[in-house]
Amino acid sequence: MTTVAVLVGSLRRDSINRKFAESIGKLAGERLTFQFVDIGDLPLYNEDLWENTPESVTRLKQEVEAADAVLFVTPEYNRSFSPAIKNAIDWGTRPYGKNSWATKPSAVIGTSPGATGAASGQNALRGLLTVVDTVHMAQPEVYFVYKPELFDADNNIVDQSTKDFLNRFVDRFAKWIDQTSEPKTKAQPDAHS
Protein backbone atom coordinates (compact mmCIF):
# COMPACT_ATOMS: atom_id res chain seq x y z
CA MET A 1 0.00 0.00 0.00
CA THR A 2 1.25 3.47 -0.88
CA THR A 3 1.69 5.61 2.23
CA VAL A 4 1.35 9.38 2.27
CA ALA A 5 2.72 11.51 5.10
CA VAL A 6 0.10 14.22 5.63
CA LEU A 7 1.11 17.55 7.17
CA VAL A 8 -1.76 19.82 8.15
CA GLY A 9 -0.74 23.44 8.62
CA SER A 10 -3.62 24.42 10.90
CA LEU A 11 -2.97 23.34 14.48
CA ARG A 12 -6.33 24.25 16.00
CA ARG A 13 -8.50 21.49 17.43
CA ASP A 14 -11.44 22.05 15.03
CA SER A 15 -9.35 22.76 11.95
CA ILE A 16 -11.36 22.49 8.75
CA ASN A 17 -8.14 21.63 6.91
CA ARG A 18 -7.63 18.64 9.23
CA LYS A 19 -11.24 17.53 8.67
CA PHE A 20 -10.81 18.02 4.93
CA ALA A 21 -7.63 15.92 4.86
CA GLU A 22 -9.26 13.18 6.95
CA SER A 23 -12.25 13.04 4.60
CA ILE A 24 -9.94 12.69 1.58
CA GLY A 25 -8.03 9.96 3.41
CA LYS A 26 -11.29 8.04 3.85
CA LEU A 27 -12.19 8.60 0.23
CA ALA A 28 -8.77 7.32 -0.90
CA GLY A 29 -9.61 3.92 0.56
CA GLU A 30 -7.19 1.32 -0.73
CA ARG A 31 -5.47 3.63 -3.21
CA LEU A 32 -3.50 5.61 -0.61
CA THR A 33 -2.96 5.29 3.14
CA PHE A 34 -2.79 8.66 4.89
CA GLN A 35 -0.48 8.89 7.90
CA PHE A 36 -0.88 12.20 9.72
CA VAL A 37 2.38 13.70 10.95
CA ASP A 38 2.13 15.80 14.11
CA ILE A 39 3.89 19.13 13.58
CA GLY A 40 2.36 21.07 16.47
CA ASP A 41 5.03 20.02 18.95
CA LEU A 42 8.03 21.05 16.83
CA PRO A 43 10.07 23.87 18.38
CA LEU A 44 10.76 26.89 16.19
CA TYR A 45 13.71 26.07 13.98
CA ASN A 46 16.99 26.82 15.75
CA GLU A 47 20.29 25.42 14.48
CA ASP A 48 21.58 25.16 18.06
CA LEU A 49 18.97 22.50 18.89
CA TRP A 50 20.76 19.92 16.73
CA GLU A 51 23.23 19.49 19.61
CA ASN A 52 20.43 17.67 21.46
CA THR A 53 17.88 16.94 18.74
CA PRO A 54 14.28 17.26 19.98
CA GLU A 55 12.35 13.99 19.84
CA SER A 56 9.59 15.66 17.81
CA VAL A 57 12.11 16.56 15.10
CA THR A 58 13.49 13.02 14.95
CA ARG A 59 9.94 11.68 14.71
CA LEU A 60 9.04 14.11 11.90
CA LYS A 61 12.06 13.13 9.84
CA GLN A 62 11.51 9.40 10.37
CA GLU A 63 7.82 9.55 9.44
CA VAL A 64 8.45 11.58 6.29
CA GLU A 65 11.34 9.36 5.21
CA ALA A 66 9.26 6.19 5.74
CA ALA A 67 6.40 7.47 3.56
CA ASP A 68 6.16 7.11 -0.20
CA ALA A 69 4.94 10.70 -0.67
CA VAL A 70 3.92 13.84 1.20
CA LEU A 71 0.65 15.78 1.12
CA PHE A 72 0.72 19.32 2.47
CA VAL A 73 -2.66 20.65 3.60
CA THR A 74 -2.50 24.35 4.27
CA PRO A 75 -4.88 27.06 5.28
CA GLU A 76 -4.20 30.55 4.00
CA TYR A 77 -2.64 32.96 6.49
CA ASN A 78 -2.20 36.53 5.21
CA ARG A 79 -1.99 35.35 1.58
CA SER A 80 0.62 32.72 2.39
CA PHE A 81 0.88 29.23 3.88
CA SER A 82 0.99 28.47 7.57
CA PRO A 83 4.10 29.06 9.69
CA ALA A 84 3.68 25.55 11.14
CA ILE A 85 4.31 24.01 7.72
CA LYS A 86 7.29 26.30 7.06
CA ASN A 87 8.80 25.28 10.40
CA ALA A 88 8.33 21.57 9.62
CA ILE A 89 9.89 22.01 6.19
CA ASP A 90 12.90 23.78 7.68
CA TRP A 91 13.48 21.00 10.23
CA GLY A 92 13.10 18.36 7.52
CA THR A 93 15.83 19.85 5.33
CA ARG A 94 18.48 19.63 8.00
CA PRO A 95 21.06 18.73 9.14
CA TYR A 96 23.08 19.29 6.00
CA GLY A 97 23.11 16.14 3.88
CA LYS A 98 19.96 14.69 5.47
CA ASN A 99 17.08 16.35 3.63
CA SER A 100 13.99 14.26 4.43
CA TRP A 101 11.96 15.86 1.62
CA ALA A 102 14.40 15.13 -1.20
CA THR A 103 12.85 13.30 -4.17
CA LYS A 104 9.54 12.74 -2.35
CA PRO A 105 6.49 13.04 -4.57
CA SER A 106 4.37 15.85 -3.12
CA ALA A 107 1.08 17.67 -3.56
CA VAL A 108 -0.59 20.66 -1.93
CA ILE A 109 -4.25 21.11 -1.11
CA GLY A 110 -6.14 23.38 1.22
CA THR A 111 -9.52 24.73 2.12
CA SER A 112 -11.12 27.80 3.58
CA PRO A 113 -14.67 29.01 4.05
CA GLY A 114 -13.85 31.88 1.69
CA ALA A 115 -14.32 31.87 -2.07
CA THR A 116 -10.65 31.34 -2.98
CA GLY A 117 -10.22 28.07 -1.07
CA ALA A 118 -6.72 28.90 0.26
CA ALA A 119 -5.39 29.50 -3.27
CA SER A 120 -2.78 32.12 -2.33
CA GLY A 121 -1.44 29.98 0.52
CA GLN A 122 -1.13 26.93 -1.71
CA ASN A 123 0.58 28.84 -4.51
CA ALA A 124 3.12 30.33 -2.11
CA LEU A 125 3.92 26.86 -0.75
CA ARG A 126 4.43 25.30 -4.19
CA GLY A 127 7.48 27.47 -4.86
CA LEU A 128 9.14 26.34 -1.64
CA LEU A 129 8.51 22.65 -2.33
CA THR A 130 10.63 22.74 -5.47
CA VAL A 131 13.47 24.40 -3.54
CA VAL A 132 13.54 21.58 -0.95
CA ASP A 133 13.60 19.00 -3.78
CA THR A 134 10.19 17.40 -3.59
CA VAL A 135 8.82 16.15 -6.90
CA HIS A 136 5.74 18.32 -6.89
CA MET A 137 2.48 17.50 -8.68
CA ALA A 138 1.23 20.75 -10.19
CA GLN A 139 -2.18 19.57 -11.40
CA PRO A 140 -4.97 19.15 -10.52
CA GLU A 141 -5.20 22.08 -8.14
CA VAL A 142 -7.61 21.79 -5.21
CA TYR A 143 -8.85 25.18 -4.04
CA PHE A 144 -11.74 23.95 -1.95
CA VAL A 145 -14.44 26.14 -0.42
CA TYR A 146 -15.34 24.35 2.81
CA LYS A 147 -19.07 23.89 3.44
CA PRO A 148 -20.10 21.70 6.40
CA GLU A 149 -23.13 20.34 4.54
CA LEU A 150 -20.83 18.49 2.11
CA PHE A 151 -19.78 16.14 4.95
CA ASP A 152 -21.62 13.95 7.44
CA ALA A 153 -21.03 13.73 11.20
CA ASP A 154 -18.29 11.10 10.64
CA ASN A 155 -16.46 13.35 8.16
CA ASN A 156 -17.46 11.35 5.09
CA ILE A 157 -18.10 13.28 1.89
CA VAL A 158 -21.82 13.11 1.11
CA ASP A 159 -22.03 15.35 -1.95
CA GLN A 160 -21.50 13.36 -5.16
CA SER A 161 -19.91 16.15 -7.21
CA THR A 162 -17.45 16.78 -4.37
CA LYS A 163 -16.66 13.06 -4.24
CA ASP A 164 -16.08 12.98 -7.99
CA PHE A 165 -13.81 16.04 -7.89
CA LEU A 166 -11.71 14.75 -4.98
CA ASN A 167 -11.56 11.21 -6.39
CA ARG A 168 -9.95 12.66 -9.52
CA PHE A 169 -7.34 14.33 -7.30
CA VAL A 170 -6.66 11.07 -5.41
CA ASP A 171 -6.35 9.10 -8.65
CA ARG A 172 -3.91 11.61 -10.12
CA PHE A 173 -1.84 11.78 -6.94
CA ALA A 174 -1.64 7.98 -6.72
CA LYS A 175 -0.51 7.85 -10.34
CA TRP A 176 1.99 10.67 -9.74
CA ILE A 177 3.50 8.80 -6.79
CA ASP A 178 3.78 5.63 -8.84
CA GLN A 179 5.49 7.46 -11.72
CA THR A 180 7.92 9.57 -9.69
CA SER A 181 8.84 7.52 -6.61
CA GLU A 182 12.43 6.56 -6.07
CA PRO A 183 13.52 3.63 -3.91
CA LYS A 184 13.67 4.64 -0.24
CA THR A 185 17.18 3.23 0.07
CA LYS A 186 18.66 5.72 -2.40
CA ALA A 187 20.93 8.43 -0.96
CA GLN A 188 19.06 11.71 -0.54
CA PRO A 189 20.48 14.90 -2.09
CA ASP A 190 20.66 18.09 -0.05
CA ALA A 191 18.33 21.07 -0.23
CA HIS A 192 19.91 24.46 -0.61
CA SER A 193 18.89 27.21 1.74
C-alpha positions as CSV (number, residue, x, y, z in Angstrom):
1,M,0.0,0.0,0.0
2,T,1.2,3.5,-0.9
3,T,1.7,5.6,2.2
4,V,1.3,9.4,2.3
5,A,2.7,11.5,5.1
6,V,0.1,14.2,5.6
7,L,1.1,17.6,7.2
8,V,-1.8,19.8,8.2
9,G,-0.7,23.4,8.6
10,S,-3.6,24.4,10.9
11,L,-3.0,23.3,14.5
12,R,-6.3,24.2,16.0
13,R,-8.5,21.5,17.4
14,D,-11.4,22.1,15.0
15,S,-9.3,22.8,11.9
16,I,-11.4,22.5,8.8
17,N,-8.1,21.6,6.9
18,R,-7.6,18.6,9.2
19,K,-11.2,17.5,8.7
20,F,-10.8,18.0,4.9
21,A,-7.6,15.9,4.9
22,E,-9.3,13.2,6.9
23,S,-12.3,13.0,4.6
24,I,-9.9,12.7,1.6
25,G,-8.0,10.0,3.4
26,K,-11.3,8.0,3.9
27,L,-12.2,8.6,0.2
28,A,-8.8,7.3,-0.9
29,G,-9.6,3.9,0.6
30,E,-7.2,1.3,-0.7
31,R,-5.5,3.6,-3.2
32,L,-3.5,5.6,-0.6
33,T,-3.0,5.3,3.1
34,F,-2.8,8.7,4.9
35,Q,-0.5,8.9,7.9
36,F,-0.9,12.2,9.7
37,V,2.4,13.7,10.9
38,D,2.1,15.8,14.1
39,I,3.9,19.1,13.6
40,G,2.4,21.1,16.5
41,D,5.0,20.0,19.0
42,L,8.0,21.1,16.8
43,P,10.1,23.9,18.4
44,L,10.8,26.9,16.2
45,Y,13.7,26.1,14.0
46,N,17.0,26.8,15.7
47,E,20.3,25.4,14.5
48,D,21.6,25.2,18.1
49,L,19.0,22.5,18.9
50,W,20.8,19.9,16.7
51,E,23.2,19.5,19.6
52,N,20.4,17.7,21.5
53,T,17.9,16.9,18.7
54,P,14.3,17.3,20.0
55,E,12.3,14.0,19.8
56,S,9.6,15.7,17.8
57,V,12.1,16.6,15.1
58,T,13.5,13.0,15.0
59,R,9.9,11.7,14.7
60,L,9.0,14.1,11.9
61,K,12.1,13.1,9.8
62,Q,11.5,9.4,10.4
63,E,7.8,9.5,9.4
64,V,8.5,11.6,6.3
65,E,11.3,9.4,5.2
66,A,9.3,6.2,5.7
67,A,6.4,7.5,3.6
68,D,6.2,7.1,-0.2
69,A,4.9,10.7,-0.7
70,V,3.9,13.8,1.2
71,L,0.6,15.8,1.1
72,F,0.7,19.3,2.5
73,V,-2.7,20.6,3.6
74,T,-2.5,24.3,4.3
75,P,-4.9,27.1,5.3
76,E,-4.2,30.5,4.0
77,Y,-2.6,33.0,6.5
78,N,-2.2,36.5,5.2
79,R,-2.0,35.3,1.6
80,S,0.6,32.7,2.4
81,F,0.9,29.2,3.9
82,S,1.0,28.5,7.6
83,P,4.1,29.1,9.7
84,A,3.7,25.6,11.1
85,I,4.3,24.0,7.7
86,K,7.3,26.3,7.1
87,N,8.8,25.3,10.4
88,A,8.3,21.6,9.6
89,I,9.9,22.0,6.2
90,D,12.9,23.8,7.7
91,W,13.5,21.0,10.2
92,G,13.1,18.4,7.5
93,T,15.8,19.8,5.3
94,R,18.5,19.6,8.0
95,P,21.1,18.7,9.1
96,Y,23.1,19.3,6.0
97,G,23.1,16.1,3.9
98,K,20.0,14.7,5.5
99,N,17.1,16.4,3.6
100,S,14.0,14.3,4.4
101,W,12.0,15.9,1.6
102,A,14.4,15.1,-1.2
103,T,12.9,13.3,-4.2
104,K,9.5,12.7,-2.3
105,P,6.5,13.0,-4.6
106,S,4.4,15.8,-3.1
107,A,1.1,17.7,-3.6
108,V,-0.6,20.7,-1.9
109,I,-4.3,21.1,-1.1
110,G,-6.1,23.4,1.2
111,T,-9.5,24.7,2.1
112,S,-11.1,27.8,3.6
113,P,-14.7,29.0,4.1
114,G,-13.8,31.9,1.7
115,A,-14.3,31.9,-2.1
116,T,-10.6,31.3,-3.0
117,G,-10.2,28.1,-1.1
118,A,-6.7,28.9,0.3
119,A,-5.4,29.5,-3.3
120,S,-2.8,32.1,-2.3
121,G,-1.4,30.0,0.5
122,Q,-1.1,26.9,-1.7
123,N,0.6,28.8,-4.5
124,A,3.1,30.3,-2.1
125,L,3.9,26.9,-0.8
126,R,4.4,25.3,-4.2
127,G,7.5,27.5,-4.9
128,L,9.1,26.3,-1.6
129,L,8.5,22.6,-2.3
130,T,10.6,22.7,-5.5
131,V,13.5,24.4,-3.5
132,V,13.5,21.6,-1.0
133,D,13.6,19.0,-3.8
134,T,10.2,17.4,-3.6
135,V,8.8,16.2,-6.9
136,H,5.7,18.3,-6.9
137,M,2.5,17.5,-8.7
138,A,1.2,20.8,-10.2
139,Q,-2.2,19.6,-11.4
140,P,-5.0,19.1,-10.5
141,E,-5.2,22.1,-8.1
142,V,-7.6,21.8,-5.2
143,Y,-8.9,25.2,-4.0
144,F,-11.7,23.9,-1.9
145,V,-14.4,26.1,-0.4
146,Y,-15.3,24.3,2.8
147,K,-19.1,23.9,3.4
148,P,-20.1,21.7,6.4
149,E,-23.1,20.3,4.5
150,L,-20.8,18.5,2.1
151,F,-19.8,16.1,5.0
152,D,-21.6,13.9,7.4
153,A,-21.0,13.7,11.2
154,D,-18.3,11.1,10.6
155,N,-16.5,13.3,8.2
156,N,-17.5,11.3,5.1
157,I,-18.1,13.3,1.9
158,V,-21.8,13.1,1.1
159,D,-22.0,15.4,-2.0
160,Q,-21.5,13.4,-5.2
161,S,-19.9,16.1,-7.2
162,T,-17.5,16.8,-4.4
163,K,-16.7,13.1,-4.2
164,D,-16.1,13.0,-8.0
165,F,-13.8,16.0,-7.9
166,L,-11.7,14.7,-5.0
167,N,-11.6,11.2,-6.4
168,R,-9.9,12.7,-9.5
169,F,-7.3,14.3,-7.3
170,V,-6.7,11.1,-5.4
171,D,-6.4,9.1,-8.7
172,R,-3.9,11.6,-10.1
173,F,-1.8,11.8,-6.9
174,A,-1.6,8.0,-6.7
175,K,-0.5,7.8,-10.3
176,W,2.0,10.7,-9.7
177,I,3.5,8.8,-6.8
178,D,3.8,5.6,-8.8
179,Q,5.5,7.5,-11.7
180,T,7.9,9.6,-9.7
181,S,8.8,7.5,-6.6
182,E,12.4,6.6,-6.1
183,P,13.5,3.6,-3.9
184,K,13.7,4.6,-0.2
185,T,17.2,3.2,0.1
186,K,18.7,5.7,-2.4
187,A,20.9,8.4,-1.0
188,Q,19.1,11.7,-0.5
189,P,20.5,14.9,-2.1
190,D,20.7,18.1,-0.1
191,A,18.3,21.1,-0.2
192,H,19.9,24.5,-0.6
193,S,18.9,27.2,1.7
